[in-house]
Amino acid sequence: MKAKNTISRLIRQYQTRQQLSDLPSYLIDDIGKTPEEIKQELSKNSVTFVLSKTLALLIMATQAKLKMTILSQPLNTLFNQLLRRA
């Protein structure tokens, strides 16, 4: 169950970073972030970064002998979002 929650958190973070990338500069100034900080945060949303995190979680889940049915829905959601963005 912990892996499912972690994958759900990764999906939420991915979605939040996508929203951050759409913010106009005046709103970025309002939240007190610099363009460099925004770039650094958005770099965490690369497909390879998200997939490597997900893969690591899947390996942990497999080692813990979790059933894949627990993970299937959040993973399908994540991969569908990644494919649409690619």
Summary of the structure (lengths in Angstrom):
residues: 86
radius of gyration: 14.9
end to end distance: 28.9
largest distance: 48.0
contacts: 206
relative contact order: 0.18
helix: 81%
strand: 0%
